[in-house]
Amino acid sequence: MNMKWYEVAKIRMKELDINQEKLAEHLDMTKGAISHWLNARREPSLDDIAKIMKYLGFSEFVVNHDGTISTAGGNENVSNLIPYKPGKEYPVLSSVQAGCWAEAIEAYTLDEISEWLESDAHIQGDAFWLKVEGDSMTAPTGQSVPEGNYVLFDTAKEAMNGSLVIAKLTDSNEATFKKLIIDAGQKYLKGLNPAWPMVPVNGNCKIIGVAVEAKMRFL
């Protein structure tokens, strides 16, 4: 029996490590709308289904009248619907301290960079990966980015209240990875680890990238 389009979509999202927020951002839709569609609480238009399937790497497919999906030739093997689509590679520039300010050692040319990691995230400008050091972004519950994770930063994405950012001191070559807090016009950098204090940063640092993805490598 053919699977519903949203069942196939959720399988593909899990394979590609794409969450509802990332899908909503790419399609310029609300996360709530995506959630309703993927959980069959509301029915999207055929055009919206096509946009979702295209983003998830589907090529030729047919959405049947009952919401099931199959290939144009009638093959019901879901794996045939989903060809592997590699993401773009971005350079790993250096490590970043998730703790105190630390020296940011950066490669000067792409030829000097030996490690590149793949991502299918929607990137607005230049992007790069950094490996997290320290424990200030390790939280006991909720959002957490432990030491050893690689974080992808988008240099063109706007930093907003609650964004995870890499900030660099304006008068030195030092940087840190923190959560940006904006309260009544005052900006602060805060660790996800509650043991780390919130630090005011108005005027003395520059946000050079907003975190869009994190991954852990075991090898």
TABEL-V5091 format. One record per helix or strand. SS is the DSSP state (H for helix, E for strand). FROM is the first residue (numbers start at 1). LEN is the number of residues. If there is no record, write none. Layout:
# TABEL-V5091
ss=SS from=FROM len=LEN
ss=SS from=FROM len=LEN
This chain:
# TABEL-V5091
ss=E from=3 len=2
ss=H from=5 len=12
ss=H from=20 len=8
ss=H from=31 len=8
ss=H from=46 len=10
ss=E from=58 len=1
ss=E from=62 len=2
ss=E from=68 len=3
ss=H from=78 len=4
ss=E from=82 len=1
ss=E from=88 len=10
ss=E from=102 len=2
ss=H from=110 len=3
ss=E from=116 len=4
ss=E from=127 len=7
ss=E from=149 len=6
ss=E from=164 len=6
ss=E from=174 len=10
ss=E from=186 len=5
ss=E from=199 len=2
ss=E from=205 len=12
